Amino acid sequence: MAVIYWRQSWEEATSEAKKANRPLLLELYLEGCPHCQRLDKETHADAAVAKAVNEGFIPVRLEGRGHMDLVKKLEVRGAPTIIIFSPEGKELKRFAGFLPPQEYLREIQGAT
């Protein structure tokens, strides 16, 4: 099973993205959300997805209820929501809900 090396801190991830000059991939999820669980179990576990995310982005996955300031600031309306930012912090793309591996890859590859 493939593993995505999620960062646990928004601040550290934004700083790392800037230093590494790599886009940041933020996933906001909710504990107990069936679409979030499916995305994690099926899509994140896919070897091609994990490789693309780990090599192309600084990934950070946060539980929405614990980060309401960010949820409000970014106007997130549902879970899971994936937002891709430039290394400078500019939003490049956003998509929401469960996506199977191939569709997820298409979304993130078209973002940078």
N, C-alpha and C positions, 0 to 999 in steps of 0.2 A: 504494500500500500504506500502510495506517495504521500509526502508531507509538505505542507506549505509552512514556511517559517514566519508565522504571524508575529508582528510586534504587538506588545500589550499597551503601549503608551502612544497617544496621539502626538504629544510634544516631541518625544524621542524620534518617532517615525518621520515627522516633518523635518526635523533637524537632519536626520540621516539621509533623507531624500535629497535635501539641498546639498549636503556635503558630497554625496555620491553622484549627484546630478542624474538621478533616476526618478521617473514618475512614481507617485505614491498611489497605492490602491487601498482605499478604505472600504471595509465592509461593516455595515451596521446591521446587527441581527437582534432578535429577541429570544430570550430563553423560552423554550416551549413552543416556538413557532414552527409548524410542520414544514413550511417551505425552506426555512433557514436550516433545519436539521437535514432535509433532503439535499440541499445545496452542499452542505458540509460533508455528508456521507458519500454522495455520488459524484459530485462535480469536483470538489476539492481533492478527493482521493484519486482522481484520474491523473496518471503519470504525466501526460502532456500538459494538463492544466497546471499542476504543481511546478513543473519545469518552467513554463512560460511566466508564471507569477513570480517564482523565486529569482529567475534570471533577469526579468524585465522590469520589475517593480520593487518598491519597498512596501510590503503588505502589512496592513494593520487591521485587526478584526476586533470590534468593540461591541459590547452588549448595550443596546440603545438606552434602556432605562437608567443605566449607570452613567450615561453621558448625554443627559438631556440638553445641556448647554450646546453641545455640538449638533444634536438632532435639530434643535430650534434654529441655530445659526445657519445650518445647511438646508433648512426647510425640508427635512426628510418626512415623507408621508406614509411609508410602509416598510415592511421588513420581509426579506433582506433587501437592503439598498446598497449598491456598489457604486462608489464615486472614484473616478480617477483624476488625480491632480498632477499638474506639471511640477518639476522639482521646485519651482518658485511658489507653488501653492495656488495656481490658477486652475479652476475646475475645467477639465477637458471633456469629460463624458460621465453620464450616469445611467444606470439601468437597475431595474428592480425585479424581485421575484426569483423563482427557481429557473435556472437554465441548465440544460444538459451540457456535458463537456464541450462538444463541438460548437454550440451556440455561444457558450461562455468565452471560448477561445476567440471566436469571431469578434465578439464585443470588445474584448481587451486589446486585441491586435489592431483594431481600427481606431484605437483611442490615442495613440501616441504619434 
